[in-house]
Structures are given as structure tokens and as C-alpha cells.
Amino acid sequence: MANLFSELESLGLGRLKNMEVYSNDVPASKEKSSEAKKETVQIVESDLLFDKTYTCPVCDNQFKVKTVRAGKTKLSGADTDLRPRYTPIDSLKYDAIVCPKCGFAALNRFFTYVLPTQSRLIKENISASFKGLKDSGDIYSYDDAITRHKLALVNAIIKKGKLSEKAYTCLKIAWLIRGKTETLDAGTKDYTGVVNTLKKEENEFIGKAYQGFADAFSKEHFPMCGMDEITTTYLVADLARRSGKFDEAYRFISKVIISRQTPERIKQKARDLKDLITADMKLAEEQAGK
């Protein structure tokens, strides 16, 4: 498996860089644009943020994190894997909450729920060697956001969080990598190589998200990460498609289409996705036959 957590070495967590996302084993204790353009983006983005205070459920430390002001962004669309597209800034960058003292991190929806046994695991395996985050300035870049979300994923693994929490965090990381790719400056050195590397890493996390959600179907109850069963089934179908698992993609999307509980609007989206699955499968077969 590729090293999905290489960014965390600078935080003092290098020994965790080769962790498996869905293993239950816990380790033993021990720029892209011109300066003028960058400045403009920072001014606009920082105006839409404020510092929100949180109390860490692991170490009781009070700290502030950058948060998007309510009503300051607009949903302009969504990808087939439900990645929301916001304007004028990408709100997804600000969803991971990180305690700067102990290193506990989680997506916003999971941050306040930590059991005593989970707290102990985090203190022993993360806090003991955590060196802190570098100052990100007035906004979070995609690199900042990816690092924070990967730290959230490592925490979810260490505390033995639910499959769905780990899967959803993997999905969020994949979305952020996609956002970084889409905004990458065309003048970047070895642009094509960098894009290919980012796409490969995105696919790694898409595959992990698919694995987690697919397993969670038989082990967890709905709603799952705020999603009902129909929405989750649709999502898993697209994650399977993006992972090249076309038989599984057909199986999941067929459930959405035939369910009597599926609203007609969602059924039409499911039919469109089924057509996309068919097209991708044919393309894969043609490429394999060359």
C-alpha cells in the first residue's frame, strides 16, 4: 500500500505512517500561483472565516480553529460521489478539528464523542510524540487541509473508530486531493507528473472509502455519517465505479433503482450513474484488450 500518511512525519508521528486504515491493531506505545493571485485569494477567503473555540475531549485544552462563517458560501453543484462544490471558497478544507496540544483530531461531526478507552489510546499513541502543527496563516491551503484530515484519519484508526467514520474521513481526503488537483497551477514543475501522482493518491483513498462503507453495511445502523440508507447505497455504488469494481457498482445502484423508498429524483440520478458505470466498464474492457 502506498504511504498515505507521509505528511504526518513532520508532526512527530512518522512511526504511524504505514498504518492500515481498517486494521484493529494499535502500534505499541512509544506554491501554485503568482504572489499577487495568492494574496487576493487569501484576502477573500480570510474574510469568510472566523476563529471558533473548541474544548478537546481528550486533554480538555481550549483552542481556536478556523471556521467558515454561516451563509458565506454557496453550493454550486456536486460530483457523482456526492462531493459538494462550494463557492467562492472550498468549505471542505475546514472540516477537520485538530487540538494543537495533544494531537487529537476528527471531522467536526465526530470531534466531541470520545470514550475513556479511546482517549487513553490517543494519549499513548499520538499525544506522546505529537510535535504540533505548523502555523497555517489566515487560511488553510489544500496541503494544510489534507494534513489535518489525515491526522483525523490516524486518530480514527488509533481509537478504533467505526468503519463509517474511517470511510467518511477517507472520502473527505479524496475530495480534498481532487480539489488540490483542480486548482493546481498549470505552471507547476512537471505538472502532468504531479497531477498523475495526485490522481493515484485520490484513487487510494476512494478505494479505502469504498471498503469501509461496504463493510459498514453489515455492521452498523443507519443513518450513517448523517446519510440514510438510500443515499449511502448510491454513494457506495459510485465509489465502487471509481474503484473499478463494476459488478459491485451495478449491485449497489440496482438496489437504489428498485427500492420503493427511493424518491424519483434520486432514481433518475441512479439511472444516470448506471449509464456511467456501463460506459466506464466498456472503456476498461477496451483498454484491457489493447
C-alpha positions as CSV (number, residue, x, y, z in Angstrom):
1,M,0.0,0.0,0.0
2,A,1.2,3.5,-0.8
3,N,2.4,5.6,2.1
4,L,-0.9,7.5,2.7
5,F,0.3,9.4,5.8
6,S,3.8,10.7,4.8
7,E,2.7,14.3,5.7
8,L,2.4,13.3,9.3
9,E,6.2,12.7,9.8
10,S,6.7,16.5,10.3
11,L,4.2,16.3,13.2
12,G,6.3,13.7,15.1
13,L,4.1,10.8,14.0
14,G,6.5,9.2,11.5
15,R,6.1,5.8,13.1
16,L,2.4,5.8,12.2
17,K,3.0,6.5,8.5
18,N,2.5,2.9,7.4
19,M,-0.8,2.2,9.3
20,E,-3.5,0.2,7.7
21,V,-6.9,2.1,7.7
22,Y,-9.0,-0.9,8.6
23,S,-6.7,-2.8,10.9
24,N,-7.7,-3.1,14.5
25,D,-4.0,-3.3,15.6
26,V,-2.8,-0.3,17.5
27,P,1.0,0.4,17.5
28,A,2.9,-0.1,20.7
29,S,3.3,3.0,22.8
30,K,6.5,4.9,22.4
31,E,3.2,27.2,-4.2
32,K,0.8,27.0,-7.0
33,S,0.1,30.6,-8.3
34,S,1.7,34.0,-8.5
35,E,2.1,36.0,-5.3
36,A,-0.4,38.6,-6.4
37,K,-3.0,36.0,-7.1
38,K,-2.2,34.2,-3.8
39,E,-2.6,37.4,-1.9
40,T,-6.0,38.1,-3.5
41,V,-7.3,34.6,-2.6
42,Q,-6.1,34.9,1.0
43,I,-7.9,38.3,1.4
44,V,-11.2,37.0,0.0
45,E,-11.0,33.6,1.9
46,S,-10.0,35.0,5.2
47,D,-12.9,37.4,5.1
48,L,-15.2,34.4,5.1
49,L,-13.7,32.8,8.2
50,F,-13.7,33.2,11.9
51,D,-11.9,31.6,14.9
52,K,-14.3,29.2,16.7
53,T,-13.4,27.9,20.2
54,Y,-13.4,24.1,20.9
55,T,-12.6,22.1,24.0
56,C,-10.6,19.0,23.4
57,P,-12.4,15.9,24.7
58,V,-9.0,14.1,25.2
59,C,-7.0,16.7,27.1
60,D,-9.5,19.5,28.0
61,N,-7.4,22.1,26.2
62,Q,-9.4,25.1,24.8
63,F,-8.2,26.2,21.4
64,K,-9.5,28.0,18.3
65,V,-9.8,26.7,14.7
66,K,-10.7,28.5,11.5
67,T,-14.3,28.0,10.6
68,V,-16.4,29.2,7.6
69,R,-19.0,31.8,8.5
70,A,-22.6,30.6,8.1
71,G,-24.2,31.8,4.9
72,K,-20.9,32.9,3.3
73,T,-20.6,30.0,0.8
74,K,-23.0,28.7,-1.8
75,L,-23.4,25.2,-3.0
76,S,-22.9,25.3,-6.8
77,G,-23.1,21.6,-7.6
78,A,-21.9,18.1,-6.6
79,D,-19.8,15.3,-8.1
80,T,-21.2,11.9,-8.6
81,D,-19.6,10.7,-5.3
82,L,-21.6,13.5,-3.5
83,R,-18.6,15.8,-3.2
84,P,-20.2,19.2,-2.7
85,R,-18.8,22.1,-4.7
86,Y,-18.9,25.5,-2.9
87,T,-18.2,29.0,-4.0
88,P,-16.4,31.3,-3.5
89,I,-14.2,29.0,-1.4
90,D,-14.0,25.3,-0.7
91,S,-15.6,24.8,2.7
92,L,-14.4,21.2,2.8
93,K,-10.9,22.4,3.8
94,Y,-12.2,23.5,7.2
95,D,-14.0,20.3,8.4
96,A,-11.2,18.6,10.4
97,I,-10.7,19.9,14.0
98,V,-7.2,19.4,15.5
99,C,-6.2,20.0,19.1
100,P,-2.8,21.7,18.9
101,K,-1.8,20.4,22.3
102,C,-2.4,16.7,22.2
103,G,-2.9,16.0,18.5
104,F,-6.4,14.6,18.8
105,A,-8.2,15.3,15.5
106,A,-11.6,14.4,14.0
107,L,-14.1,15.6,11.5
108,N,-16.4,18.1,13.0
109,R,-19.3,15.7,13.4
110,F,-17.1,13.2,15.3
111,F,-15.0,15.5,17.4
112,T,-16.9,15.6,20.7
113,Y,-17.5,11.9,21.1
114,V,-14.5,10.1,22.6
115,L,-14.8,7.2,25.1
116,P,-12.3,6.9,28.0
117,T,-10.6,3.9,26.4
118,Q,-10.3,5.8,23.1
119,S,-8.8,8.8,25.0
120,R,-6.2,6.6,26.5
121,L,-5.2,5.1,23.2
122,I,-4.8,8.6,21.7
123,K,-2.7,9.8,24.6
124,E,-0.4,6.8,24.4
125,N,0.0,6.6,20.6
126,I,-0.4,10.2,19.3
127,S,-0.1,12.7,22.1
128,A,3.2,11.2,23.4
129,S,5.0,12.1,20.2
130,F,2.9,14.9,18.7
131,K,5.1,17.9,17.8
132,G,2.2,20.2,16.9
133,L,1.0,21.8,13.6
134,K,2.8,24.5,11.7
135,D,1.2,27.9,11.6
136,S,-1.1,27.9,8.6
137,G,-1.7,31.6,8.5
138,D,-5.0,33.2,7.8
139,I,-6.4,30.4,5.7
140,Y,-5.9,26.6,5.2
141,S,-4.3,25.7,1.9
142,Y,-5.2,22.3,0.4
143,D,-2.0,20.9,1.8
144,D,-2.9,22.2,5.2
145,A,-6.4,20.7,5.0
146,I,-5.1,17.3,3.7
147,T,-2.6,17.0,6.6
148,R,-5.3,17.9,9.1
149,H,-7.7,15.3,7.7
150,K,-5.1,12.6,7.5
151,L,-4.4,13.3,11.2
152,A,-8.1,12.8,11.8
153,L,-7.9,9.5,10.0
154,V,-5.0,8.3,12.0
155,N,-6.9,9.2,15.2
156,A,-9.9,7.3,14.0
157,I,-7.7,4.3,13.4
158,I,-5.9,4.6,16.8
159,K,-9.1,4.9,18.8
160,K,-10.7,2.0,16.8
161,G,-13.5,4.2,15.5
162,K,-16.4,3.0,13.5
163,L,-15.9,1.7,9.9
164,S,-18.1,4.5,8.7
165,E,-16.1,7.2,10.4
166,K,-12.9,6.0,8.8
167,A,-14.6,5.6,5.5
168,Y,-16.1,9.1,5.6
169,T,-12.7,10.6,6.5
170,C,-11.1,8.8,3.7
171,L,-13.7,10.2,1.3
172,K,-13.2,13.7,2.6
173,I,-9.4,13.3,2.0
174,A,-10.1,12.1,-1.6
175,W,-12.3,15.2,-2.2
176,L,-9.6,17.5,-0.9
177,I,-6.9,15.9,-3.1
178,R,-9.3,16.3,-6.1
179,G,-9.7,20.0,-5.1
180,K,-6.0,20.4,-5.0
181,T,-5.6,18.8,-8.4
182,E,-8.3,21.0,-9.9
183,T,-6.6,24.2,-8.6
184,L,-3.1,23.2,-9.4
185,D,-1.2,25.9,-11.3
186,A,-0.5,24.9,-14.9
187,G,3.0,26.3,-14.5
188,T,3.8,23.8,-11.7
189,K,7.1,21.9,-12.5
190,D,6.3,18.5,-14.0
191,Y,2.6,19.4,-14.0
192,T,1.5,16.2,-15.6
193,G,3.5,14.0,-13.3
194,V,2.2,15.9,-10.2
195,V,-1.4,15.5,-11.5
196,N,-0.9,11.8,-12.1
197,T,0.5,11.4,-8.6
198,L,-2.4,13.2,-7.0
199,K,-4.9,11.2,-9.0
200,K,-3.3,8.0,-7.8
201,E,-3.5,9.1,-4.2
202,E,-7.1,10.2,-4.6
203,N,-7.9,6.8,-6.0
204,E,-6.2,5.1,-3.0
205,F,-8.5,7.0,-0.6
206,I,-11.6,6.4,-2.8
207,G,-10.8,2.7,-2.6
208,K,-10.4,2.9,1.2
209,A,-13.7,4.8,1.5
210,Y,-15.5,2.1,-0.6
211,Q,-14.0,-0.7,1.5
212,G,-15.1,0.9,4.8
213,F,-18.7,1.9,3.7
214,A,-19.3,-1.5,2.0
215,D,-18.2,-3.3,5.2
216,A,-20.2,-1.0,7.4
217,F,-23.5,-2.0,5.7
218,S,-23.5,-5.3,7.6
219,K,-22.1,-4.0,10.9
220,E,-23.6,-0.6,11.5
221,H,-27.1,1.1,11.6
222,F,-28.5,4.0,9.6
223,P,-28.2,6.9,9.4
224,M,-24.5,6.6,8.7
225,C,-22.5,9.8,8.9
226,G,-25.7,11.7,8.5
227,M,-26.8,9.7,5.4
228,D,-29.8,7.5,5.1
229,E,-29.6,4.0,3.6
230,I,-30.6,5.1,0.0
231,T,-28.0,7.9,-0.1
232,T,-25.3,5.7,1.3
233,T,-26.1,2.9,-1.2
234,Y,-25.9,5.4,-4.1
235,L,-22.6,6.7,-2.7
236,V,-21.1,3.2,-2.4
237,A,-22.2,2.4,-6.0
238,D,-20.2,5.4,-7.3
239,L,-17.2,4.6,-5.1
240,A,-17.2,1.1,-6.5
241,R,-17.3,2.5,-10.0
242,R,-14.4,4.8,-9.3
243,S,-12.5,1.9,-7.9
244,G,-13.1,-0.2,-11.0
245,K,-15.4,-2.7,-9.2
246,F,-18.1,-2.6,-11.8
247,D,-20.1,-5.7,-10.7
248,E,-20.4,-4.3,-7.2
249,A,-21.3,-0.9,-8.6
250,Y,-24.1,-2.5,-10.5
251,R,-25.3,-4.4,-7.5
252,F,-25.5,-1.3,-5.3
253,I,-27.0,1.0,-7.8
254,S,-29.7,-1.5,-8.7
255,K,-30.8,-1.5,-5.1
256,V,-31.4,2.2,-5.3
257,I,-33.3,2.0,-8.5
258,I,-35.7,-0.8,-7.5
259,S,-36.3,0.4,-3.9
260,R,-39.8,1.7,-3.3
261,Q,-38.4,4.2,-0.8
262,T,-36.2,5.9,-3.4
263,P,-37.6,9.3,-4.5
264,E,-38.0,9.7,-8.2
265,R,-35.4,12.5,-8.3
266,I,-32.8,10.1,-6.8
267,K,-33.9,7.3,-9.1
268,Q,-33.1,9.4,-12.1
269,K,-29.7,10.2,-10.6
270,A,-29.2,6.5,-10.1
271,R,-30.1,5.7,-13.7
272,D,-27.6,8.3,-14.9
273,L,-25.0,6.7,-12.6
274,K,-25.8,3.2,-14.0
275,D,-25.2,4.5,-17.5
276,L,-21.9,5.9,-16.4
277,I,-21.0,2.6,-14.8
278,T,-21.7,0.9,-18.2
279,A,-19.6,3.4,-20.1
280,D,-16.7,3.1,-17.7
281,M,-16.8,-0.7,-17.8
282,K,-16.8,-0.8,-21.6
283,L,-13.9,1.6,-21.7
284,A,-12.0,-0.5,-19.2
285,E,-12.6,-3.6,-21.3
286,E,-11.4,-1.8,-24.5
287,Q,-8.2,-0.7,-22.7
288,A,-7.6,-4.2,-21.4
289,G,-8.0,-5.6,-24.9
290,K,-5.3,-3.3,-26.5
